[in-house]
Amino acid sequence: MPYKNIIFESLESVAVIKFNRPKALNAINPGVIEELNDVLDGIEADAN
């Protein structure tokens, strides 16, 4: 799933999540929280 507010990368057993809201100085808003929840749920479900 493409994310608008975060950048998610996964390599082997390492996941990297970066905020991607430079114009808002990477401030957290409801969209960021929703995307973080989604990506963290996916990481948790991944067996690796």
C-alpha positions in Angstrom: 0.0 0.0 0.0 1.4 3.4 -0.9 1.5 5.8 2.0 1.2 9.6 1.7 2.5 10.6 5.1 5.2 8.0 5.9 7.9 6.1 4.0 8.0 2.4 4.9 11.0 0.2 4.0 11.5 -3.5 4.9 14.7 -5.3 4.4 15.1 -8.8 5.8 14.2 -8.5 9.4 14.5 -4.8 9.7 11.6 -2.3 9.2 12.2 1.4 8.7 9.4 3.9 9.1 10.1 7.6 8.2 7.7 10.6 8.4 7.2 12.2 5.0 5.6 15.6 5.8 8.5 18.1 5.3 6.2 21.1 4.7 4.6 20.4 8.1 8.0 19.7 9.7 6.9 16.1 10.1 4.2 17.0 12.6 1.9 14.1 13.5 -1.8 14.4 12.4 -4.6 11.8 12.2 -3.4 10.7 8.7 0.0 9.9 10.0 -1.5 7.9 13.0 -3.7 6.0 10.6 -0.9 5.1 8.3 1.4 4.1 11.3 -1.3 1.9 12.7 -1.7 0.2 9.3 2.0 -0.4 8.7 2.6 -1.6 12.3 -0.3 -4.0 12.0 1.3 -5.3 8.8 4.7 -5.7 10.5 3.1 -7.5 13.4 1.3 -9.9 11.1 4.5 -10.7 9.1 6.2 -13.8 10.4 9.7 -12.5 9.5 
